Amino acid sequence: MIPFTFYRRFEADILAGRKTITLRHGSEADVAPGDILQVSRYEDGVFFCRLRVLAVTPVAFSALNDAHARQENMTLPELKQVIQRIYPGIEHLTCIEFTLC
């Protein structure tokens, strides 16, 4: 299993199946389809679930669309704002699609 973290604010959406992707900087996306992620909260390291990686694809920040936003359980403006806050100035992301194990 691969250790993986999410901010606490995303925990409930992940557990409810409302958040089914994560957009990451390439250095944080060393996973492949079929991998099992052992997920904990970034802030305190508390484990909260296991996820199976379904797909890993590159995506440009400028190519983000409403489908990405829905999979993140956000609006497109919210998604872009969150990404810019976490990764200021980023142009290339990796989209990791997952499901609960």
N, CA, C and O atoms as CSV, one atom per row, in Angstrom:
chain,resi,resn,atom,element,x,y,z
A,1,MET,N,N,0.832,-1.183,0.000
A,1,MET,CA,C,0.000,0.000,0.000
A,1,MET,C,C,0.876,1.245,0.000
A,1,MET,O,O,1.968,1.262,0.568
A,2,ILE,N,N,0.378,2.266,-0.640
A,2,ILE,CA,C,1.113,3.519,-0.788
A,2,ILE,C,C,0.504,4.561,0.143
A,2,ILE,O,O,-0.699,4.813,0.077
A,3,PRO,N,N,1.316,5.174,1.014
A,3,PRO,CA,C,0.782,6.234,1.869
A,3,PRO,C,C,0.385,7.445,1.019
A,3,PRO,O,O,1.084,7.792,0.067
A,4,PHE,N,N,-0.727,8.082,1.362
A,4,PHE,CA,C,-1.248,9.206,0.583
A,4,PHE,C,C,-2.027,10.091,1.539
A,4,PHE,O,O,-2.672,9.589,2.459
A,5,THR,N,N,-1.976,11.398,1.335
A,5,THR,CA,C,-2.685,12.301,2.232
A,5,THR,C,C,-3.637,13.224,1.483
A,5,THR,O,O,-3.439,13.545,0.311
A,6,PHE,N,N,-4.677,13.636,2.202
A,6,PHE,CA,C,-5.623,14.649,1.744
A,6,PHE,C,C,-5.842,15.619,2.894
A,6,PHE,O,O,-5.762,15.243,4.063
A,7,TYR,N,N,-6.117,16.863,2.551
A,7,TYR,CA,C,-6.505,17.819,3.580
A,7,TYR,C,C,-7.790,17.342,4.246
A,7,TYR,O,O,-8.650,16.740,3.603
A,8,ARG,N,N,-7.907,17.613,5.521
A,8,ARG,CA,C,-9.064,17.212,6.343
A,8,ARG,C,C,-10.382,17.620,5.688
A,8,ARG,O,O,-11.364,16.883,5.777
A,9,ARG,N,N,-10.419,18.774,5.036
A,9,ARG,CA,C,-11.669,19.272,4.458
A,9,ARG,C,C,-12.235,18.356,3.379
A,9,ARG,O,O,-13.416,18.457,3.047
A,10,PHE,N,N,-11.408,17.460,2.823
A,10,PHE,CA,C,-11.871,16.567,1.760
A,10,PHE,C,C,-12.312,15.195,2.269
A,10,PHE,O,O,-12.867,14.409,1.500
A,11,GLU,N,N,-12.083,14.894,3.526
A,11,GLU,CA,C,-12.355,13.554,4.070
A,11,GLU,C,C,-13.811,13.124,3.874
A,11,GLU,O,O,-14.065,12.038,3.354
A,12,ALA,N,N,-14.748,13.944,4.274
A,12,ALA,CA,C,-16.168,13.561,4.186
A,12,ALA,C,C,-16.588,13.326,2.735
A,12,ALA,O,O,-17.327,12.381,2.456
A,13,ASP,N,N,-16.133,14.166,1.815
A,13,ASP,CA,C,-16.486,13.991,0.399
A,13,ASP,C,C,-15.905,12.700,-0.165
A,13,ASP,O,O,-16.559,12.025,-0.960
A,14,ILE,N,N,-14.695,12.352,0.234
A,14,ILE,CA,C,-14.083,11.104,-0.234
A,14,ILE,C,C,-14.873,9.911,0.303
A,14,ILE,O,O,-15.223,9.003,-0.451
A,15,LEU,N,N,-15.148,9.918,1.591
A,15,LEU,CA,C,-15.864,8.796,2.208
A,15,LEU,C,C,-17.281,8.636,1.667
A,15,LEU,O,O,-17.808,7.524,1.636
A,16,ALA,N,N,-17.904,9.735,1.240
A,16,ALA,CA,C,-19.264,9.686,0.689
A,16,ALA,C,C,-19.272,9.424,-0.818
A,16,ALA,O,O,-20.341,9.309,-1.417
A,17,GLY,N,N,-18.104,9.329,-1.431
A,17,GLY,CA,C,-18.034,9.089,-2.873
A,17,GLY,C,C,-18.326,10.313,-3.717
A,17,GLY,O,O,-18.564,10.187,-4.918
A,18,ARG,N,N,-18.313,11.502,-3.116
A,18,ARG,CA,C,-18.566,12.733,-3.867
A,18,ARG,C,C,-17.303,13.273,-4.508
A,18,ARG,O,O,-17.381,14.011,-5.490
A,19,LYS,N,N,-16.153,12.925,-3.982
A,19,LYS,CA,C,-14.859,13.328,-4.536
A,19,LYS,C,C,-14.211,12.075,-5.077
A,19,LYS,O,O,-13.890,11.160,-4.319
A,20,THR,N,N,-14.012,12.026,-6.396
A,20,THR,CA,C,-13.500,10.810,-7.034
A,20,THR,C,C,-12.201,11.019,-7.809
A,20,THR,O,O,-11.703,10.095,-8.452
A,21,ILE,N,N,-11.653,12.236,-7.745
A,21,ILE,CA,C,-10.342,12.506,-8.328
A,21,ILE,C,C,-9.570,13.416,-7.386
A,21,ILE,O,O,-10.133,14.045,-6.490
A,22,THR,N,N,-8.275,13.465,-7.614
A,22,THR,CA,C,-7.437,14.481,-7.005
A,22,THR,C,C,-6.490,14.982,-8.075
A,22,THR,O,O,-6.007,14.213,-8.905
A,23,LEU,N,N,-6.235,16.252,-8.048
A,23,LEU,CA,C,-5.310,16.884,-8.988
A,23,LEU,C,C,-4.053,17.235,-8.220
A,23,LEU,O,O,-4.101,17.971,-7.235
A,24,ARG,N,N,-2.927,16.705,-8.674
A,24,ARG,CA,C,-1.674,16.843,-7.933
A,24,ARG,C,C,-0.542,17.307,-8.833
A,24,ARG,O,O,-0.577,17.141,-10.052
A,25,HIS,N,N,0.457,17.889,-8.198
A,25,HIS,CA,C,1.731,18.181,-8.856
A,25,HIS,C,C,2.341,16.826,-9.203
A,25,HIS,O,O,2.165,15.862,-8.458
A,26,GLY,N,N,3.044,16.743,-10.306
A,26,GLY,CA,C,3.629,15.478,-10.743
A,26,GLY,C,C,4.481,14.786,-9.694
A,26,GLY,O,O,4.513,13.556,-9.639
A,27,SER,N,N,5.174,15.557,-8.857
A,27,SER,CA,C,6.031,14.960,-7.829
A,27,SER,C,C,5.221,14.270,-6.730
A,27,SER,O,O,5.772,13.500,-5.943
A,28,GLU,N,N,3.914,14.543,-6.674
A,28,GLU,CA,C,3.045,13.928,-5.673
A,28,GLU,C,C,2.131,12.873,-6.283
A,28,GLU,O,O,1.160,12.447,-5.658
A,29,ALA,N,N,2.444,12.457,-7.496
A,29,ALA,CA,C,1.525,11.567,-8.216
A,29,ALA,C,C,2.216,10.315,-8.730
A,29,ALA,O,O,1.950,9.874,-9.848
A,30,ASP,N,N,3.095,9.744,-7.928
A,30,ASP,CA,C,3.821,8.542,-8.339
A,30,ASP,C,C,2.986,7.307,-8.017
A,30,ASP,O,O,3.350,6.498,-7.163
A,31,VAL,N,N,1.869,7.181,-8.712
A,31,VAL,CA,C,0.964,6.053,-8.544
A,31,VAL,C,C,0.546,5.552,-9.917
A,31,VAL,O,O,0.755,6.231,-10.922
A,32,ALA,N,N,-0.040,4.371,-9.958
A,32,ALA,CA,C,-0.474,3.764,-11.216
A,32,ALA,C,C,-1.827,3.097,-11.016
A,32,ALA,O,O,-2.185,2.749,-9.890
A,33,PRO,N,N,-2.585,2.915,-12.101
A,33,PRO,CA,C,-3.858,2.209,-11.984
A,33,PRO,C,C,-3.668,0.865,-11.285
A,33,PRO,O,O,-2.734,0.119,-11.580
A,34,GLY,N,N,-4.573,0.576,-10.356
A,34,GLY,CA,C,-4.503,-0.663,-9.584
A,34,GLY,C,C,-3.836,-0.508,-8.227
A,34,GLY,O,O,-4.033,-1.341,-7.342
A,35,ASP,N,N,-3.046,0.554,-8.052
A,35,ASP,CA,C,-2.401,0.783,-6.755
A,35,ASP,C,C,-3.462,1.014,-5.676
A,35,ASP,O,O,-4.530,1.567,-5.941
A,36,ILE,N,N,-3.145,0.581,-4.463
A,36,ILE,CA,C,-3.992,0.835,-3.305
A,36,ILE,C,C,-3.308,1.909,-2.463
A,36,ILE,O,O,-2.137,1.791,-2.103
A,37,LEU,N,N,-4.071,2.961,-2.158
A,37,LEU,CA,C,-3.548,4.061,-1.364
A,37,LEU,C,C,-4.074,3.954,0.061
A,37,LEU,O,O,-5.272,3.772,0.275
A,38,GLN,N,N,-3.187,4.066,1.018
A,38,GLN,CA,C,-3.574,4.122,2.426
A,38,GLN,C,C,-3.653,5.603,2.766
A,38,GLN,O,O,-2.632,6.284,2.852
A,39,VAL,N,N,-4.871,6.095,2.959
A,39,VAL,CA,C,-5.114,7.529,3.016
A,39,VAL,C,C,-5.256,8.028,4.447
A,39,VAL,O,O,-5.980,7.460,5.265
A,40,SER,N,N,-4.538,9.110,4.717
A,40,SER,CA,C,-4.646,9.772,6.007
A,40,SER,C,C,-4.800,11.272,5.792
A,40,SER,O,O,-4.610,11.787,4.690
A,41,ARG,N,N,-5.147,11.951,6.870
A,41,ARG,CA,C,-5.306,13.404,6.819
A,41,ARG,C,C,-3.931,14.059,6.859
A,41,ARG,O,O,-3.065,13.667,7.641
A,42,TYR,N,N,-3.749,15.047,6.018
A,42,TYR,CA,C,-2.487,15.771,5.932
A,42,TYR,C,C,-2.133,16.440,7.257
A,42,TYR,O,O,-0.978,16.431,7.682
A,43,GLU,N,N,-3.143,17.018,7.899
A,43,GLU,CA,C,-2.893,17.816,9.090
A,43,GLU,C,C,-2.417,17.015,10.291
A,43,GLU,O,O,-1.567,17.489,11.045
A,44,ASP,N,N,-2.948,15.805,10.486
A,44,ASP,CA,C,-2.610,15.069,11.708
A,44,ASP,C,C,-2.215,13.605,11.479
A,44,ASP,O,O,-1.933,12.880,12.433
A,45,GLY,N,N,-2.196,13.177,10.217
A,45,GLY,CA,C,-1.754,11.820,9.917
A,45,GLY,C,C,-2.723,10.714,10.268
A,45,GLY,O,O,-2.357,9.541,10.202
A,46,VAL,N,N,-3.960,11.051,10.642
A,46,VAL,CA,C,-4.938,10.041,11.027
A,46,VAL,C,C,-5.458,9.319,9.775
A,46,VAL,O,O,-5.954,9.951,8.843
A,47,PHE,N,N,-5.335,7.995,9.773
A,47,PHE,CA,C,-5.828,7.156,8.671
A,47,PHE,C,C,-7.344,7.252,8.596
A,47,PHE,O,O,-8.018,7.258,9.626
A,48,PHE,N,N,-7.904,7.329,7.343
A,48,PHE,CA,C,-9.361,7.309,7.235
A,48,PHE,C,C,-9.915,6.428,6.128
A,48,PHE,O,O,-11.123,6.195,6.115
A,49,CYS,N,N,-9.113,5.923,5.199
A,49,CYS,CA,C,-9.653,4.990,4.197
A,49,CYS,C,C,-8.547,4.432,3.313
A,49,CYS,O,O,-7.386,4.832,3.391
A,50,ARG,N,N,-8.956,3.494,2.471
A,50,ARG,CA,C,-8.094,2.977,1.403
A,50,ARG,C,C,-8.779,3.269,0.084
A,50,ARG,O,O,-9.995,3.128,-0.043
A,51,LEU,N,N,-7.989,3.677,-0.895
A,51,LEU,CA,C,-8.502,3.980,-2.225
A,51,LEU,C,C,-7.765,3.137,-3.260
A,51,LEU,O,O,-6.576,2.854,-3.118
A,52,ARG,N,N,-8.498,2.740,-4.311
A,52,ARG,CA,C,-7.879,2.060,-5.453
A,52,ARG,C,C,-7.764,3.074,-6.585
A,52,ARG,O,O,-8.741,3.737,-6.933
A,53,VAL,N,N,-6.576,3.193,-7.156
A,53,VAL,CA,C,-6.342,4.105,-8.274
A,53,VAL,C,C,-6.928,3.482,-9.536
A,53,VAL,O,O,-6.608,2.345,-9.886
A,54,LEU,N,N,-7.786,4.236,-10.214
A,54,LEU,CA,C,-8.407,3.771,-11.458
A,54,LEU,C,C,-7.683,4.273,-12.699
A,54,LEU,O,O,-7.558,3.547,-13.685
A,55,ALA,N,N,-7.202,5.518,-12.653
A,55,ALA,CA,C,-6.537,6.112,-13.812
A,55,ALA,C,C,-5.623,7.240,-13.349
A,55,ALA,O,O,-5.872,7.888,-12.333
A,56,VAL,N,N,-4.570,7.456,-14.111
A,56,VAL,CA,C,-3.631,8.542,-13.851
A,56,VAL,C,C,-3.360,9.217,-15.195
A,56,VAL,O,O,-2.806,8.601,-16.105
A,57,THR,N,N,-3.754,10.492,-15.314
A,57,THR,CA,C,-3.609,11.196,-16.590
A,57,THR,C,C,-3.108,12.619,-16.372
A,57,THR,O,O,-3.472,13.261,-15.386
A,58,PRO,N,N,-2.278,13.114,-17.281
A,58,PRO,CA,C,-1.846,14.512,-17.182
A,58,PRO,C,C,-2.985,15.434,-17.613
A,58,PRO,O,O,-3.804,15.073,-18.458
A,59,VAL,N,N,-3.026,16.623,-17.025
A,59,VAL,CA,C,-4.018,17.629,-17.415
A,59,VAL,C,C,-3.405,19.013,-17.185
A,59,VAL,O,O,-2.786,19.269,-16.152
A,60,ALA,N,N,-3.586,19.886,-18.156
A,60,ALA,CA,C,-3.121,21.265,-18.016
A,60,ALA,C,C,-4.109,22.048,-17.154
A,60,ALA,O,O,-5.314,21.806,-17.214
A,61,PHE,N,N,-3.607,22.971,-16.364
A,61,PHE,CA,C,-4.479,23.807,-15.548
A,61,PHE,C,C,-5.515,24.492,-16.438
A,61,PHE,O,O,-6.687,24.582,-16.071
A,62,SER,N,N,-5.092,24.970,-17.594
A,62,SER,CA,C,-6.000,25.671,-18.513
A,62,SER,C,C,-7.062,24.754,-19.105
A,62,SER,O,O,-8.070,25.242,-19.617
A,63,ALA,N,N,-6.863,23.437,-19.049
A,63,ALA,CA,C,-7.812,22.473,-19.617
A,63,ALA,C,C,-8.809,21.948,-18.582
A,63,ALA,O,O,-9.681,21.147,-18.920
A,64,LEU,N,N,-8.694,22.384,-17.335
A,64,LEU,CA,C,-9.658,21.942,-16.326
A,64,LEU,C,C,-11.051,22.386,-16.740
A,64,LEU,O,O,-11.239,23.484,-17.263
A,65,ASN,N,N,-12.031,21.511,-16.496
A,65,ASN,CA,C,-13.391,21.805,-16.955
A,65,ASN,C,C,-14.408,21.416,-15.886
A,65,ASN,O,O,-14.049,20.989,-14.788
A,66,ASP,N,N,-15.679,21.573,-16.230
A,66,ASP,CA,C,-16.746,21.283,-15.268
A,66,ASP,C,C,-16.759,19.815,-14.825
A,66,ASP,O,O,-17.135,19.517,-13.691
A,67,ALA,N,N,-16.356,18.909,-15.699
A,67,ALA,CA,C,-16.307,17.491,-15.312
A,67,ALA,C,C,-15.285,17.283,-14.190
A,67,ALA,O,O,-15.561,16.569,-13.225
A,68,HIS,N,N,-14.112,17.899,-14.313
A,68,HIS,CA,C,-13.121,17.804,-13.236
A,68,HIS,C,C,-13.698,18.377,-11.944
A,68,HIS,O,O,-13.552,17.789,-10.873
A,69,ALA,N,N,-14.348,19.524,-12.058
A,69,ALA,CA,C,-14.912,20.174,-10.875
A,69,ALA,C,C,-15.955,19.282,-10.204
A,69,ALA,O,O,-15.965,19.155,-8.980
A,70,ARG,N,N,-16.833,18.664,-10.997
A,70,ARG,CA,C,-17.845,17.765,-10.419
A,70,ARG,C,C,-17.184,16.599,-9.699
A,70,ARG,O,O,-17.624,16.209,-8.617
A,71,GLN,N,N,-16.132,16.039,-10.287
A,71,GLN,CA,C,-15.436,14.913,-9.665
A,71,GLN,C,C,-14.714,15.334,-8.380
A,71,GLN,O,O,-14.422,14.499,-7.524
A,72,GLU,N,N,-14.434,16.615,-8.254
A,72,GLU,CA,C,-13.827,17.150,-7.030
A,72,GLU,C,C,-14.894,17.669,-6.064
A,72,GLU,O,O,-14.572,18.132,-4.970
A,73,ASN,N,N,-16.168,17.591,-6.472
A,73,ASN,CA,C,-17.298,18.094,-5.695
A,73,ASN,C,C,-17.160,19.601,-5.433
A,73,ASN,O,O,-17.333,20.072,-4.309
A,74,MET,N,N,-16.845,20.337,-6.504
A,74,MET,CA,C,-16.699,21.791,-6.448
A,74,MET,C,C,-17.222,22.393,-7.746
A,74,MET,O,O,-17.520,21.684,-8.707
A,75,THR,N,N,-17.325,23.713,-7.747
A,75,THR,CA,C,-17.547,24.420,-9.009
A,75,THR,C,C,-16.182,24.627,-9.651
A,75,THR,O,O,-15.158,24.526,-8.975
A,76,LEU,N,N,-16.159,24.913,-10.947
A,76,LEU,CA,C,-14.880,25.130,-11.627
A,76,LEU,C,C,-14.108,26.313,-11.024
A,76,LEU,O,O,-12.904,26.186,-10.796
A,77,PRO,N,N,-14.758,27.462,-10.755
A,77,PRO,CA,C,-14.006,28.547,-10.116
A,77,PRO,C,C,-13.428,28.153,-8.753
A,77,PRO,O,O,-12.301,28.528,-8.428
A,78,GLU,N,N,-14.192,27.399,-7.955
A,78,GLU,CA,C,-13.680,26.940,-6.659
A,78,GLU,C,C,-12.470,26.037,-6.846
A,78,GLU,O,O,-11.462,26.184,-6.155
A,79,LEU,N,N,-12.576,25.095,-7.793
A,79,LEU,CA,C,-11.478,24.163,-8.049
A,79,LEU,C,C,-10.208,24.912,-8.435
A,79,LEU,O,O,-9.134,24.643,-7.898
A,80,LYS,N,N,-10.335,25.848,-9.366
A,80,LYS,CA,C,-9.149,26.593,-9.804
A,80,LYS,C,C,-8.555,27.418,-8.666
A,80,LYS,O,O,-7.335,27.550,-8.565
A,81,GLN,N,N,-9.402,27.968,-7.820
A,81,GLN,CA,C,-8.917,28.747,-6.690
A,81,GLN,C,C,-8.156,27.862,-5.693
A,81,GLN,O,O,-7.091,28.240,-5.205
A,82,VAL,N,N,-8.709,26.691,-5.401
A,82,VAL,CA,C,-8.048,25.761,-4.477
A,82,VAL,C,C,-6.696,25.328,-5.035
A,82,VAL,O,O,-5.701,25.309,-4.310
A,83,ILE,N,N,-6.658,24.982,-6.315
A,83,ILE,CA,C,-5.397,24.540,-6.916
A,83,ILE,C,C,-4.361,25.650,-6.879
A,83,ILE,O,O,-3.200,25.403,-6.554
A,84,GLN,N,N,-4.767,26.869,-7.209
A,84,GLN,CA,C,-3.823,27.991,-7.185
A,84,GLN,C,C,-3.315,28.281,-5.769
A,84,GLN,O,O,-2.176,28.712,-5.591
A,85,ARG,N,N,-4.156,28.044,-4.773
A,85,ARG,CA,C,-3.730,28.253,-3.382
A,85,ARG,C,C,-2.701,27.195,-2.984
A,85,ARG,O,O,-1.717,27.504,-2.311
A,86,ILE,N,N,-2.930,25.947,-3.401
A,86,ILE,CA,C,-2.022,24.852,-3.032
A,86,ILE,C,C,-0.757,24.862,-3.889
A,86,ILE,O,O,0.342,24.646,-3.379
A,87,TYR,N,N,-0.913,25.114,-5.191
A,87,TYR,CA,C,0.195,25.083,-6.147
A,87,TYR,C,C,0.239,26.393,-6.933
A,87,TYR,O,O,-0.142,26.408,-8.104
A,88,PRO,N,N,0.686,27.479,-6.335
A,88,PRO,CA,C,0.688,28.765,-7.042
A,88,PRO,C,C,1.439,28.700,-8.381
A,88,PRO,O,O,2.578,28.238,-8.447
A,89,GLY,N,N,0.779,29.169,-9.434
A,89,GLY,CA,C,1.404,29.248,-10.748
A,89,GLY,C,C,1.548,27.941,-11.505
A,89,GLY,O,O,2.166,27.923,-12.570
A,90,ILE,N,N,1.004,26.855,-10.998
A,90,ILE,CA,C,1.170,25.559,-11.665
A,90,ILE,C,C,0.454,25.545,-13.016
A,90,ILE,O,O,-0.642,26.087,-13.156
A,91,GLU,N,N,1.083,24.926,-13.995
A,91,GLU,CA,C,0.489,24.815,-15.328
A,91,GLU,C,C,0.142,23.382,-15.690
A,91,GLU,O,O,-0.775,23.148,-16.476
A,92,HIS,N,N,0.866,22.415,-15.124
A,92,HIS,CA,C,0.655,21.003,-15.462
A,92,HIS,C,C,0.371,20.214,-14.192
A,92,HIS,O,O,1.105,20.296,-13.207
A,93,LEU,N,N,-0.708,19.452,-14.240
A,93,LEU,CA,C,-1.150,18.641,-13.108
A,93,LEU,C,C,-1.280,17.192,-13.520
A,93,LEU,O,O,-1.255,16.860,-14.705
A,94,THR,N,N,-1.419,16.337,-12.531
A,94,THR,CA,C,-1.739,14.941,-12.767
A,94,THR,C,C,-3.092,14.663,-12.111
A,94,THR,O,O,-3.299,14.960,-10.935
A,95,CYS,N,N,-3.999,14.096,-12.884
A,95,CYS,CA,C,-5.323,13.738,-12.385
A,95,CYS,C,C,-5.294,12.266,-11.985
A,95,CYS,O,O,-5.016,11.389,-12.804
A,96,ILE,N,N,-5.586,12.015,-10.716
A,96,ILE,CA,C,-5.638,10.650,-10.197
A,96,ILE,C,C,-7.105,10.341,-9.904
A,96,ILE,O,O,-7.711,10.946,-9.019
A,97,GLU,N,N,-7.668,9.397,-10.654
A,97,GLU,CA,C,-9.043,8.966,-10.430
A,97,GLU,C,C,-9.023,7.765,-9.499
A,97,GLU,O,O,-8.191,6.870,-9.653
A,98,PHE,N,N,-9.941,7.741,-8.525
A,98,PHE,CA,C,-9.917,6.672,-7.529
A,98,PHE,C,C,-11.331,6.259,-7.123
A,98,PHE,O,O,-12.318,6.933,-7.418
A,99,THR,N,N,-11.377,5.115,-6.430
A,99,THR,CA,C,-12.618,4.635,-5.823
A,99,THR,C,C,-12.269,4.077,-4.441
A,99,THR,O,O,-11.141,3.647,-4.199
A,100,LEU,N,N,-13.241,4.092,-3.554
A,100,LEU,CA,C,-13.045,3.506,-2.238
A,100,LEU,C,C,-12.873,1.996,-2.347
A,100,LEU,O,O,-13.542,1.350,-3.153
A,101,CYS,N,N,-11.998,1.447,-1.557
A,101,CYS,CA,C,-11.821,-0.012,-1.515
A,101,CYS,C,C,-12.844,-0.624,-0.585
A,101,CYS,O,O,-12.868,-1.842,-0.409
